């Protein structure tokens, strides 16, 4: 039976709680000391916004646990997308001083070698989407620990450990995957299970995101942490806590039906918290769509039966106007208005005060990261 560790936490105890969480989930069974361990951070916005990306205490707590338990070969990775920048995101989310203190390298995946990979599993969408599947060479034979947050997503209802591989295993054309996102996530989950010697996730629900995720959300203080070696189970448990029926969410149900993990909460053992307490957890979240996601879906679905128009909009330089519009809306319009108001309110909470205690450090010097062809 798959198990998920769920524990209560607080700003004063979160670092110790991360260790308790990971040990109660038995992370050492799947994260092998003699293999390189890749920390796959979650970056949904280059700017800081509560629950949007991996918070510094989550990274700090996981690294403290790994170091205390004797793990030496650890590297932290994230990718470039059409709307995020790995170095700017690392600075604004205060990761770099945490990594430096623990002696861990930060490696944007744009700068590593990607190699062709042929999966033994049936691919539902990846072959049609990208043609040749590429993966980072360093992922082969490594452990991976995902560091997602508990939040909603306009394309997938919820997002978590499974979708965190999205940025790590697709070097380009990622945004085109949204038209078959649930099938793509199944392909990526199957690929992960082939290439990694161990897979684990430690999810932050101390601060959650409700509404129009993964960026324009309402922050919600959840005060919980989750961990599991079953990526489907942890996403199912997080979805249930948010207030959704996990098996009604396509990517969780399909993964369960394909034997890639356990998506039915009734079949998942809860550790770290009494089952009756867990059963009463319900944050009452609802998923809505941001203006950008709403129009992305309308245009993609509305033109898919008109190939020449679809290709013109999404596979030509015209697509750059959509990228610009998304950046302008999120960074220049929504963030200074609604976003900053929410951040000010968050700053008055215990978690906001903890975030303030972490340092930004010096702005990083970096060579320009590779920009994948977005068409």
Secondary structure, 3 states (H helix, E strand, C coil): CCEEEEEECCCCCHHHHHHHHHHHCCHHHCCCCCCCEEEEECCCCCCCCCCCCCCHHHHHHHHHHHHHCCCCCEEEEECCCCCCCHHHHHHHCCCHHHHHHHCCEEEEHHHCCEEECCCCCCCCCHHHHHCCCEEEHHHCCCEEEEECEEEEECCCEEECHHHHCHHHHCCCCHHHHHHHHHHHHHHHHHHHHHHCCEEEEEEEEEEEEEEECCCEEEEEEEEEEEEECCHHHHHHHHHHHHCCCHHHCHHHHHHHHCCCCCCCHHHCEEECCCHHHHHCCCCCCCECCCHHHHHHHHHHHHHCCCHHHHHHHHCCCCHHHHHHHHHHHHHHHHHHHHHHHHHHHHHCCHHHHHHHHCCCCCCCCCCCCCCCCCC
